[in-house]
């Protein structure tokens, strides 16, 4: 077997890995960006995943549909920036850390480990599965800029979020209020409406019908509730004034309830009278559980009115507990009712003296029910099935709970969001007015604050001064400085003058011995003159000789006292001391020193932590003075970069002091962590105070962090650290031309993106959205590792290749439809398309003309048709992709390859490409190759590996992904007519083959005649089409006969001549199969050993010329070969 044969037989998975390596080595992705850099932008936002959980098959689905459009647009010449992103804040990360540290509650976080340690652990955990995500992304050829992602926990991202928040506040859409919100007792935080929508489950709860005693003996108001734990918080009962209520007698007691709900009494009751709800208003009742610590006496428990009350279920009387229901709170506000809090933030009841005191709310239910039963106040219980909200992250049941929270007034921009939604290209369209439109119409204000730790701190500072009430919304680091305490301490930094080791080119020693040179002394003497006017009070010197010598010269001029600080010494190279700078940088390059220390030395982060710590100490000790610190090049460079909050990747381009150079450090009112890094997270930001612009008092930051969905909702702005200002009203990458995520994001990311932009008074942040359906197992159940039904994408890529998985997603059904995943469907997708496509390419490679130019205009009918059909498919597929109809485009491509190219074209040119004239073979080779090249370009956005494999086999370098998309022209009337005529010919062929199958006659057996009934057929007088039909149906002649019964009719009479011809075809087929089994190439001329009887020998001799030509035979022998004759095929047969 040749190397080329081996290459052709390589599995898709194996070849994909080679292609990946080729792309990496030749930076093909980067080249696509460079090549299109000046093109018109096509803006895309990557929805940020969490990297602290493993990716699943649904993530592969999303990546496939994103990548297809982005590749298509790139080939069309657009500049498609593909910035990766990571979601890092919020409960998903916090829960992982709690689990790791063995914590069970917020109380544990604060008391057992402390906020600082918890936050630092959260930082470490956010990228737990980053490598797996990157491996998935890379392996399936989803081209993303993973080297420069946006990360929601970075300072630049958070600062941009602050800017967005500040702008929203400036627009008047931020407020604080005491509202009932969904509350997770486990996580100890409120949730927003879009978070709430993520976690509903159908559950069965025990509901209760409770008798609230009236002042009259044995008279009760019958009330139904599904939350018995809220009954101790009852403060009123509500009725609808317009509803009819009945008083009935049952078991010697009088009960009042809605007349339309009498069915709940079942039977054995007597109706006494009827009244409207308005007649019941003001009626007093005895509380079930009197609350003594509020201004609400037993005479204050009465019936109030509310339009919220309905008689659709229950009893038509609502139990009002203002702390635990939104409608309850509205009623409470209207009636000026108190709001007793009978449950704490952990979901435990506060009920001194009762059995349920301190019990979790769910556990309290049966105890309360038992108490009611013992007091004969329980009418009955019923199991009630309903949708109940659970925490979207920890899966704990939620409660509704009254809390002070910060809100964004999304209701104020509701109409804007609805109007903008109408302009968005939703795919599918029904999402616009359906799932998404309905969600917008039911919009409530966004509860933006979270009582948690690991998140974007709300940039709200409030004045502590009594009666002031001023608050400041900070929009940038610059504003922290602007509103911070005016500093009276000034710090200058100076590098020692030139020293011996500088001249000799050695790394800086951290032991004494390298003193100032004469030049170094002059540098210091010159520089110190600039410092005279700064009135330096104290000089802090490194303990090393070269620094102390510098300090002495400076002190002599300035008259300031010298204080030696043992911890501001030079960068410690450890065992590399004594090496030249060149040697040190070679053995331990700069980028490596950011991650690790030289043996026995320290890393750059070590130096940063050391220098920042010493700076804090010095400023604290000498506050209010002008301080000069004399140190060394690297420590000064690192300290300055740290103070400016620079990212490590930016350090090399920042100021580095020359020997003897001095500079004032800017001391910011910014938060830094123990590692000396700028860190806008809690607890560091909590230590930053501001000065009240109104009264001059101290301002403290509120403790809450932002809803994590705010992080991703602000991606259009924060991904590039955009800050609102006078120059720009929106980022350059705004709005997105295309985004794609799962259907669950209609109430998640799709909503928060639109909400944030609307609150900023900007148009919709995206123009087109592709909504993706869920990937379920073949039984329609959700996939999970615990159930053992999860599909691992990397395993599937290894087995079938990523192209096969991608193609399955593109063709199985519409993107928004649920996918009942079966692994066998991937194998089928590969067999149905990839195998056929690759085999078609291999066939062309085998028989192509060496001088094939792929440009020539065709003369042969079959080639003309292929050329036109290719253009037609290219035009239609391009149009579909422009409309984001990925499935339609993919199916058109598959149909062209499988039906048009493989099952029609290749069948019709098989003889001509092998045995035709030279011009004929050349034309077929050219057109066939052109079709493969163009369809490869069409398929490249879908199956990037296989198409580039084909491209590289021919071109040897470059990439199909660097090719320009062909400008297909709209098919002309005459071109469409030719395709229709070919379709008619193919239809007749199909009918003819059906007739053969019905008669039980193989296609290789020639027949004399095919009759066609339609005398008006457009191809009747077109010899080329008739010749195609004759060849495909294997008949000698076609006639048109309107008298036949069926559309076509075969003459199935087989003459001896026809039989012989059929036998010859069968023999050639057997020889070809033997050639294939032996691994011979079509160009190999073989010796054919015919193992047959005399009749068979005579047959072979009669058709010797045809056999040699069509079966690639050089010599025919009869019987077994007696000696080596080169390539040999032996076949035993009889005629």
Residue pairs with C-beta under 8 A, 6 or more apart in sequence:
1 9
1 1079
2 1081
4 845
5 1079
5 1081
7 15
7 953
8 842
8 845
11 801
12 800
12 801
12 803
12 804
12 830
12 834
12 838
12 945
12 946
13 797
13 798
13 799
13 800
13 801
15 801
15 945
15 946
15 949
16 139
16 141
16 797
16 801
16 802
16 803
16 945
19 945
19 948
19 949
19 952
20 138
20 139
20 141
20 945
22 28
22 948
22 952
23 29
23 948
23 959
26 957
26 959
28 959
28 961
28 962
29 143
31 959
31 962
32 74
32 143
32 961
32 962
33 79
33 80
33 81
33 82
35 962
36 74
36 77
36 78
36 79
36 80
37 79
38 79
39 77
39 78
39 79
40 77
40 78
40 79
41 78
41 79
41 80
41 81
41 732
41 733
42 70
42 73
42 78
42 79
42 80
42 737
42 738
43 81
43 733
43 734
43 735
43 736
43 737
43 738
44 66
44 69
44 70
44 80
44 81
44 82
44 736
44 737
44 738
44 739
45 85
45 715
45 716
45 719
45 736
45 739
45 753
45 765
45 766
46 66
46 82
46 83
46 84
46 85
46 144
47 62
47 85
47 712
47 715
47 739
47 741
47 745
47 749
48 85
48 86
48 87
48 150
48 152
48 711
48 712
48 715
49 55
49 59
49 86
49 87
49 133
50 86
50 87
50 88
50 92
50 93
50 126
51 86
51 88
51 126
51 127
51 128
51 129
51 130
51 133
52 92
52 93
52 96
52 125
52 126
52 127
52 128
52 129
53 92
53 128
53 129
54 129
54 132
55 129
55 132
55 133
55 136
55 793
56 775
56 783
56 790
56 791
56 793
57 775
57 783
57 790
57 791
57 792
57 793
57 796
57 821
58 742
58 772
58 774
58 775
58 783
59 133
59 136
59 793
60 136
60 140
60 793
60 805
60 809
61 772
61 775
61 809
61 819
62 740
62 741
62 742
62 772
63 136
63 137
63 140
63 142
64 140
64 142
64 805
64 806
64 809
64 810
65 740
65 770
65 772
65 809
65 810
65 815
65 886
66 142
66 740
67 140
67 141
67 142
67 143
67 806
67 941
67 944
68 806
68 810
68 881
68 886
68 941
68 942
69 738
69 740
69 770
69 881
69 884
69 886
69 941
70 80
70 82
70 143
70 738
70 941
71 143
71 940
71 941
71 944
71 961
72 881
72 941
72 965
73 80
73 737
74 80
74 961
75 937
75 940
75 941
75 961
75 963
75 964
75 965
76 965
77 964
77 965
81 145
81 733
82 143
82 144
82 145
83 144
83 145
83 148
83 149
83 150
83 719
84 137
84 144
84 145
84 146
84 148
84 149
84 150
85 149
85 150
85 151
85 152
85 715
85 719
86 126
86 127
86 130
86 149
86 150
86 151
86 152
87 152
87 708
87 711
87 712
88 126
88 151
88 152
88 153
89 152
89 153
89 454
89 455
89 456
89 705
89 708
89 711
90 393
90 450
90 452
90 454
90 455
90 707
90 708
90 711
91 187
91 189
91 391
91 392
91 393
91 394
91 452
91 708
92 393
92 708
93 122
93 125
93 126
93 454
94 118
94 122
94 187
94 452
94 453
94 454
95 187
95 393
95 394
96 125
96 128
97 103
97 118
97 121
97 122
97 125
97 454
98 104
98 108
98 109
100 121
100 125
101 112
101 113
101 118
101 121
103 109
103 112
103 113
105 186
105 188
105 346
106 187
106 188
106 345
106 451
106 452
107 346
109 115
109 118
109 453
113 121
115 453
115 682
115 683
116 674
116 683
118 453
118 454
119 453
119 454
119 681
119 682
119 683
120 673
122 453
122 454
123 153
126 153
132 794
134 146
135 794
136 793
136 794
137 144
137 146
138 146
139 794
139 797
139 802
140 793
140 797
140 802
140 805
140 806
141 802
141 944
141 945
150 157
150 715
150 718
150 719
150 720
151 157
152 158
152 456
152 711
152 712
152 718
153 681
154 647
155 477
155 645
155 647
155 678
155 679
155 680
156 647
156 718
156 721
157 711
157 718
157 719
157 721
158 456
158 457
158 680
158 681
158 718
159 476
159 477
159 680
159 721
159 723
160 714
160 717
160 718
160 720
160 721
160 722
160 723
161 456
161 706
161 710
161 711
161 714
161 718
162 456
162 459
162 474
162 475
162 476
163 475
163 476
163 717
163 722
163 723
163 724
164 714
164 717
164 718
164 724
164 756
164 760
165 174
165 458
165 459
165 473
165 475
165 706
165 710
166 459
166 473
166 474
166 475
166 476
166 724
167 475
167 724
167 760
168 174
168 408
168 756
168 759
168 760
169 473
170 473
171 759
171 760
171 761
172 409
172 412
173 408
173 409
173 410
173 412
173 413
173 759
174 406
174 407
174 408
174 409
174 448
174 473
175 406
175 407
175 409
176 404
176 405
176 406
176 407
177 404
177 405
177 407
178 402
178 403
178 404
178 405
179 326
179 329
179 402
179 403
179 405
179 407
179 447
180 322
180 323
180 324
180 325
180 326
180 328
180 329
180 400
180 401
180 402
180 403
181 190
181 191
181 400
181 401
181 402
181 403
181 405
181 447
182 190
182 191
182 195
182 196
182 389
182 398
182 399
182 400
182 401
183 189
183 190
183 191
183 345
183 398
183 399
183 400
183 401
183 403
184 190
184 191
184 391
184 394
184 396
184 398
185 345
185 346
185 347
185 348
185 360
185 361
185 396
185 398
185 399
186 347
186 391
186 394
186 396
187 391
187 393
187 394
187 396
187 452
188 345
188 346
188 451
188 452
189 450
189 451
189 452
190 401
190 403
190 405
190 447
190 449
190 450
190 451
191 391
191 392
191 398
191 447
192 446
192 447
192 448
192 707
192 709
193 443
193 444
193 446
193 447
194 446
194 709
194 747
194 748
194 751
194 752
195 392
195 707
195 709
196 389
196 392
196 398
197 439
197 747
198 392
198 744
198 747
198 748
199 389
199 390
199 391
199 392
199 395
199 398
200 387
200 388
200 389
200 390
201 387
201 388
201 390
202 385
202 386
202 387
202 388
203 385
203 386
203 387
203 388
204 383
204 384
204 385
205 226
205 383
205 384
205 386
205 388
206 228
206 365
206 366
206 369
206 381
206 382
206 383
206 384
207 224
207 225
207 226
207 381
207 382
207 383
207 384
208 224
208 225
208 228
208 369
208 372
208 378
208 379
208 380
208 381
209 222
209 223
209 224
209 264
209 315
209 378
209 379
209 380
209 381
209 382
210 222
210 223
210 224
210 225
210 231
210 288
210 319
210 372
210 377
210 378
210 379
211 220
211 221
211 222
211 223
211 253
211 255
211 376
211 377
211 378
211 379
212 220
212 221
212 222
212 223
212 237
212 285
212 286
212 288
212 319
212 377
213 219
213 220
213 285
213 286
213 377
214 220
214 221
214 256
214 283
214 284
214 285
214 286
215 284
215 285
215 286
216 254
218 252
218 253
218 254
219 253
219 254
219 256
220 253
220 254
220 255
220 256
220 377
221 237
221 255
221 256
221 257
221 283
221 285
221 303
221 317
222 255
222 256
222 257
222 264
222 315
222 317
222 379
223 237
223 314
223 315
223 317
223 318
223 319
224 264
224 313
224 314
224 315
224 317
225 231
225 314
225 319
226 384
226 386
227 324
228 364
228 365
228 368
228 369
228 372
229 343
229 349
229 356
229 361
229 362
229 364
229 365
229 368
230 319
230 321
230 324
230 325
230 342
231 288
231 289
231 319
231 321
231 368
231 372
232 288
232 289
232 291
232 342
232 349
232 351
232 354
232 356
232 368
233 291
233 321
233 322
233 323
233 324
233 340
233 341
233 342
233 343
234 287
234 288
234 289
234 301
234 319
234 320
234 321
235 291
235 296
235 301
235 320
235 321
235 322
235 332
235 337
235 338
235 339
235 340
236 301
236 302
236 303
236 304
236 320
236 331
236 332
236 335
236 337
237 285
237 301
237 302
237 303
237 304
237 317
237 318
237 319
237 320
238 303
238 304
238 305
238 306
238 308
238 309
238 317
238 318
238 320
238 331
239 245
239 277
239 280
239 281
239 303
239 304
239 305
239 306
239 309
239 316
239 317
239 318
240 277
240 305
240 306
240 307
240 309
240 310
240 311
240 316
241 276
241 277
241 278
241 281
241 305
242 276
242 277
242 278
243 258
243 259
243 260
243 276
243 277
243 309
243 310
243 311
243 316
244 258
244 259
244 260
244 274
244 275
244 276
244 277
245 256
245 257
245 258
245 259
245 274
245 275
245 276
245 277
245 279
245 280
245 316
246 256
246 257
246 258
246 259
246 262
246 271
246 272
246 273
246 274
247 254
247 255
247 256
247 271
247 272
247 273
247 274
247 275
248 254
248 255
248 256
248 257
248 262
248 265
248 269
248 270
248 271
248 272
249 255
249 269
249 270
249 272
250 265
250 268
250 269
250 270
251 268
254 272
255 265
255 269
255 379
256 280
256 317
257 264
257 265
257 315
257 316
257 317
258 311
258 315
258 316
258 317
259 274
260 311
260 316
261 311
261 313
261 314
261 315
261 316
262 269
262 271
264 314
264 315
277 305
277 309
277 316
278 305
280 303
281 303
281 304
281 305
282 302
282 303
283 302
283 303
284 299
284 301
284 302
284 303
285 301
285 302
285 303
286 298
286 301
287 298
287 301
288 372
288 377
289 351
289 354
290 298
291 340
291 342
293 340
294 338
294 340
295 338
296 337
296 338
296 340
303 317
304 320
304 331
304 334
304 335
304 337
306 318
306 327
306 330
306 331
306 334
308 318
308 327
308 330
308 331
309 316
309 317
309 318
310 316
318 327
318 328
318 331
320 328
320 331
320 332
320 337
321 328
321 340
321 342
322 328
322 329
322 331
322 332
322 333
322 337
322 338
322 339
322 340
322 402
323 329
323 339
323 340
323 341
323 342
323 343
323 401
323 402
324 343
324 399
324 400
324 401
324 402
325 400
326 400
329 339
329 402
331 337
332 338
332 339
339 402
341 350
341 402
342 349
342 350
342 351
343 349
343 350
343 361
343 399
343 401
344 350
345 401
345 451
346 360
347 360
347 361
347 362
347 399
348 358
348 359
348 360
348 361
349 356
349 357
349 358
349 359
349 361
349 364
350 357
350 358
351 357
354 367
354 371
355 367
355 371
356 363
356 364
356 367
356 368
359 367
361 399
362 397
369 378
369 381
372 378
388 397
389 397
389 398
390 396
390 397
390 398
391 397
391 398
405 447
405 448
405 449
405 704
406 447
406 448
406 449
406 458
406 460
406 702
406 704
407 445
407 446
407 447
407 448
408 445
408 446
408 448
408 755
408 759
409 445
409 759
410 417
410 443
410 444
410 445
410 446
410 755
410 758
410 759
411 443
411 444
411 445
413 755
413 758
413 759
413 761
414 440
414 441
414 443
416 758
416 761
417 440
417 443
417 754
417 755
417 758
418 437
418 440
418 441
420 754
420 757
420 758
420 763
420 764
421 432
421 436
421 437
421 440
421 754
421 764
422 432
423 763
423 764
423 767
424 432
424 764
424 766
424 767
424 768
424 769
425 767
425 768
425 769
425 884
426 432
426 436
426 769
426 771
427 768
427 769
427 770
427 771
427 815
427 816
427 884
427 885
428 771
428 814
428 816
431 437
431 743
431 746
431 769
431 771
431 816
435 743
435 746
435 747
436 746
436 750
436 751
439 746
439 747
439 751
440 751
446 707
446 755
447 707
448 458
448 706
448 707
448 710
449 458
449 702
449 704
449 705
449 706
449 707
450 704
450 705
450 706
450 707
450 708
451 703
451 704
452 704
452 705
453 682
453 705
454 681
454 682
454 705
455 705
455 706
455 707
455 708
455 711
456 680
456 705
456 706
456 710
456 711
457 680
457 681
457 682
457 685
457 686
457 701
457 704
457 705
457 706
458 701
458 702
458 704
458 705
458 706
459 473
459 474
459 475
459 701
460 471
460 472
460 473
460 474
460 701
460 702
461 471
461 472
461 474
461 483
461 689
461 690
461 699
461 700
461 701
461 702
462 469
462 470
462 471
462 699
462 700
462 701
462 702
463 469
463 470
463 471
463 692
463 694
463 695
463 697
463 698
463 699
464 697
464 698
464 699
464 700
465 692
465 695
465 697
465 698
468 692
468 694
468 695
468 697
470 692
470 693
470 694
470 695
470 699
471 699
472 479
472 483
472 690
472 692
472 693
472 699
474 480
474 483
474 690
475 723
475 724
476 723
477 645
477 668
477 670
480 668
480 669
480 670
480 688
480 690
481 668
481 669
481 670
483 669
483 690
483 691
483 693
483 699
484 669
484 688
484 689
484 690
484 691
485 669
485 689
485 691
486 691
487 667
488 623
488 624
489 619
489 622
489 623
489 624
489 625
489 626
489 627
489 667
490 534
490 625
490 626
490 627
490 664
490 667
491 615
491 618
491 619
491 627
491 628
491 629
491 664
491 665
491 667
492 531
492 534
492 536
492 626
492 627
492 628
492 629
492 662
492 663
492 664
492 665
493 628
493 629
493 631
493 636
493 639
493 640
493 657
493 662
493 663
493 664
493 665
494 527
494 531
494 550
494 554
494 628
494 629
494 630
494 631
494 636
494 657
494 660
494 661
494 662
494 663
495 630
495 631
495 632
495 633
495 636
495 657
495 658
495 659
495 660
495 661
495 662
496 516
496 520
496 524
496 542
496 544
496 546
496 547
496 549
496 550
496 630
496 631
496 632
496 659
496 660
497 516
497 517
497 519
497 520
497 521
497 522
497 523
497 524
497 546
497 549
497 550
497 553
497 659
497 660
498 516
498 517
498 519
498 520
498 523
498 659
498 660
499 514
499 515
499 516
499 517
499 520
499 546
499 659
500 513
500 514
500 515
500 517
501 507
501 508
501 509
501 514
502 517
502 520
502 659
503 517
505 580
505 581
505 582
506 578
506 579
506 580
506 581
507 571
507 573
507 576
507 577
507 578
507 579
507 580
507 581
507 584
508 514
508 570
508 571
508 573
508 632
508 633
508 634
509 544
509 570
509 577
509 578
510 544
510 569
510 570
510 571
510 572
510 573
510 577
511 544
511 577
512 544
512 545
513 545
514 544
514 545
514 546
515 545
515 546
515 549
516 524
516 546
516 549
516 550
520 546
520 550
520 659
520 660
521 549
521 553
523 659
523 660
524 550
524 553
524 554
524 660
525 553
525 557
526 660
527 660
527 661
527 662
528 553
528 554
528 557
528 558
528 662
529 557
530 662
531 554
531 557
531 558
531 628
531 662
532 557
532 558
534 626
534 664
535 626
536 554
536 558
536 560
536 626
536 627
536 628
537 560
537 622
537 625
537 626
537 627
538 560
538 561
538 563
538 622
538 625
538 626
538 627
538 628
539 551
539 554
539 555
539 558
539 560
539 561
539 562
539 563
539 627
539 628
539 630
540 563
540 564
540 565
540 568
540 618
540 627
540 628
540 629
540 630
541 547
541 548
541 550
541 551
541 562
541 563
541 564
541 565
541 568
541 629
541 630
542 548
542 564
542 565
542 568
542 569
542 570
542 630
542 631
542 632
543 564
543 565
543 566
543 569
544 569
544 570
544 632
546 632
547 630
547 631
547 632
548 562
548 564
550 630
550 660
551 562
551 630
552 562
554 560
554 628
554 630
555 561
555 562
558 628
560 628
565 614
565 618
565 629
567 610
567 613
567 614
568 610
568 611
568 614
568 629
568 631
568 635
569 631
569 632
569 635
570 631
570 632
570 633
570 634
570 635
571 601
571 602
571 607
571 632
571 634
571 635
572 600
572 601
572 602
573 579
573 584
573 588
573 598
573 601
574 597
574 598
574 599
574 600
574 601
574 602
575 598
575 599
575 600
575 601
576 583
576 584
576 587
576 588
576 598
576 599
576 601
579 587
584 598
587 598
588 598
590 652
593 603
593 604
594 603
594 604
594 605
594 648
594 651
595 603
596 603
597 603
597 606
602 610
604 634
604 638
604 648
604 651
605 675
605 676
607 634
607 635
607 638
608 638
608 639
608 641
608 642
608 675
608 676
608 677
609 674
609 675
609 676
610 635
610 676
611 631
611 635
611 638
611 639
611 642
611 676
612 639
612 642
612 643
612 672
612 676
613 674
613 676
615 629
615 639
615 643
618 627
618 629
619 627
619 667
628 662
631 639
633 656
633 657
633 659
636 657
637 651
637 654
637 655
637 656
637 657
638 651
639 665
640 654
640 655
640 663
640 665
641 650
641 651
641 654
642 672
642 676
642 677
642 678
643 665
643 666
643 667
643 668
644 654
644 666
644 668
644 678
645 668
645 670
645 677
645 678
646 654
655 663
657 663
669 688
669 690
670 678
670 688
671 678
671 679
671 680
671 681
671 684
671 685
671 687
671 688
672 678
672 679
672 684
673 679
673 684
679 685
682 703
682 705
685 701
686 700
686 701
686 703
688 701
689 698
689 699
689 700
690 698
690 699
691 697
691 698
691 699
692 698
692 699
709 748
709 749
709 752
710 752
710 756
711 718
712 749
712 752
712 753
713 749
713 751
713 752
713 753
713 755
713 756
714 756
715 753
716 731
716 733
716 734
716 735
716 736
716 753
716 757
716 765
717 730
717 731
717 734
717 756
719 733
720 731
720 732
720 733
722 728
722 731
729 762
730 762
734 762
734 765
735 757
735 763
735 764
735 765
735 766
735 767
736 765
736 766
736 767
737 766
737 767
737 768
738 766
738 767
738 768
738 769
738 770
738 884
739 750
739 753
739 766
739 768
739 769
739 770
740 769
740 770
740 771
740 772
740 815
741 749
741 750
741 771
741 772
742 771
742 772
742 773
742 774
743 771
743 772
743 773
743 774
743 816
745 751
745 771
746 771
750 766
750 769
753 765
753 766
754 764
754 765
754 766
756 765
757 763
757 764
757 765
768 884
770 815
770 816
770 884
770 886
771 815
771 816
772 815
772 816
773 814
773 815
773 816
773 817
773 818
773 819
774 782
774 818
774 819
775 783
775 791
775 818
775 819
775 821
776 782
776 783
776 818
776 819
776 820
776 821
777 783
777 789
777 791
777 820
777 821
778 820
778 821
778 822
779 820
780 818
780 820
781 787
781 789
783 789
783 790
783 791
783 821
784 790
791 821
791 823
793 805
796 804
796 805
796 823
796 826
797 805
800 826
800 827
800 830
801 830
801 834
801 945
801 946
802 945
803 830
803 834
803 942
803 943
803 944
803 945
803 946
804 826
804 827
804 829
804 830
804 834
805 826
806 942
806 943
807 829
807 830
807 833
807 834
807 890
807 942
807 943
808 825
808 826
808 829
809 815
809 819
810 886
810 887
810 890
810 942
811 829
811 833
811 887
811 890
811 891
811 894
812 819
812 825
812 829
813 819
813 887
814 887
815 886
815 887
832 894
832 898
833 894
833 897
833 898
834 943
834 946
836 897
836 898
836 902
837 897
837 935
837 939
837 946
838 946
838 950
839 902
840 897
840 901
840 902
840 906
840 932
841 932
841 950
841 953
843 906
844 925
844 928
844 929
844 932
845 953
846 1081
846 1082
847 913
847 914
847 921
847 925
847 1082
848 925
848 928
848 929
849 921
849 922
849 925
849 926
851 922
852 922
852 925
852 926
852 929
853 926
854 926
854 929
854 930
854 933
855 926
855 930
856 922
856 923
856 926
856 927
857 867
858 864
858 866
858 867
858 923
858 927
859 923
860 912
860 920
860 923
860 924
861 1024
861 1025
861 1028
862 905
862 908
862 909
862 1028
863 923
863 924
863 927
864 978
865 978
865 979
865 982
866 900
866 901
866 905
866 927
866 928
866 931
867 927
867 930
867 931
868 971
868 975
868 978
868 979
869 896
869 900
869 979
869 982
870 896
870 930
870 931
870 934
870 935
871 968
871 969
871 971
871 975
872 971
872 975
872 976
872 979
873 892
873 893
873 896
873 900
873 935
873 938
874 934
874 938
874 966
874 968
875 968
875 969
875 970
875 971
876 889
876 892
877 888
877 889
877 892
877 893
877 938
878 889
878 965
878 968
880 886
880 888
880 889
880 892
881 889
881 941
886 942
889 938
890 942
893 935
893 938
893 939
893 942
896 935
897 935
897 939
901 931
901 935
904 986
905 928
905 931
907 1032
908 1028
908 1031
908 1032
909 924
909 928
912 920
912 921
912 924
913 921
913 924
913 925
913 928
914 921
914 1082
914 1110
915 1109
915 1110
916 924
929 954
932 950
933 951
933 954
934 966
936 947
936 950
936 951
936 960
937 947
937 960
937 963
937 965
937 966
939 946
939 947
940 947
940 948
940 960
940 961
940 963
944 961
947 960
948 959
948 960
948 961
950 960
951 958
951 959
951 960
951 963
952 958
952 959
971 979
980 1018
981 1018
981 1019
981 1022
981 1025
982 1025
984 1017
984 1018
984 1019
984 1025
985 1019
985 1025
985 1028
985 1029
988 1012
988 1017
988 1019
988 1029
988 1047
988 1048
989 1028
989 1029
989 1032
989 1033
991 1046
991 1047
991 1048
992 1010
992 1029
992 1032
992 1033
992 1035
992 1048
992 1050
993 1003
993 1032
993 1033
995 1046
995 1048
995 1049
995 1050
996 1002
996 1003
996 1007
996 1033
996 1050
999 1050
999 1052
1001 1007
1001 1050
1001 1052
1001 1054
1002 1062
1002 1066
1003 1033
1003 1034
1004 1034
1004 1062
1004 1065
1004 1066
1004 1069
1005 1034
1005 1054
1005 1058
1005 1059
1005 1061
1005 1062
1005 1065
1006 1034
1006 1035
1006 1036
1006 1058
1006 1061
1006 1062
1006 1065
1007 1033
1007 1034
1007 1035
1007 1036
1007 1050
1007 1051
1007 1052
1007 1054
1007 1058
1008 1035
1008 1036
1008 1037
1008 1051
1008 1053
1008 1055
1008 1058
1009 1035
1009 1036
1009 1037
1009 1038
1009 1039
1009 1050
1009 1051
1010 1029
1010 1030
1010 1033
1010 1035
1010 1037
1010 1038
1010 1039
1010 1048
1010 1049
1010 1050
1010 1051
1011 1038
1011 1039
1011 1040
1011 1041
1011 1044
1011 1048
1011 1049
1011 1050
1011 1051
1012 1020
1012 1038
1012 1039
1012 1040
1012 1041
1012 1047
1012 1048
1013 1040
1013 1041
1013 1042
1013 1043
1013 1044
1013 1046
1013 1047
1013 1048
1013 1049
1014 1040
1014 1042
1014 1047
1015 1040
1015 1042
1017 1040
1019 1025
1019 1026
1020 1040
1026 1038
1029 1035
1029 1038
1030 1036
1030 1037
1030 1038
1035 1050
1035 1051
1041 1049
1054 1062
1060 1099
1063 1099
1063 1135
1064 1099
1064 1103
1064 1106
1064 1107
1067 1099
1067 1100
1067 1107
1067 1133
1068 1106
1068 1107
1068 1110
1068 1111
1070 1131
1070 1133
1071 1088
1071 1107
1071 1111
1071 1113
1071 1129
1071 1131
1072 1111
1074 1129
1074 1130
1074 1131
1075 1084
1075 1086
1075 1111
1075 1112
1075 1129
1078 1127
1078 1129
1080 1086
1080 1112
1080 1127
1082 1112
1083 1112
1084 1112
1084 1127
1085 1112
1085 1113
1085 1114
1085 1127
1086 1111
1086 1112
1086 1113
1086 1114
1086 1126
1086 1127
1086 1128
1086 1129
1087 1113
1087 1114
1087 1115
1087 1116
1087 1117
1087 1121
1087 1125
1087 1126
1087 1127
1087 1128
1087 1129
1088 1107
1088 1111
1088 1113
1088 1115
1088 1116
1088 1117
1088 1128
1088 1129
1088 1131
1089 1117
1089 1118
1089 1119
1089 1120
1089 1121
1089 1128
1089 1129
1089 1130
1089 1131
1090 1096
1090 1097
1090 1100
1090 1116
1090 1117
1090 1118
1090 1119
1090 1131
1090 1133
1091 1118
1091 1119
1091 1120
1091 1130
1091 1131
1091 1132
1091 1133
1092 1099
1092 1100
1092 1118
1092 1132
1092 1133
1092 1134
1092 1135
1093 1134
1095 1134
1095 1135
1096 1133
1096 1134
1096 1135
1097 1118
1099 1135
1100 1107
1100 1116
1100 1118
1104 1116
1107 1113
1107 1116
1108 1114
1108 1116
1114 1126
1115 1125
1117 1125
1120 1130
1121 1128
1121 1130
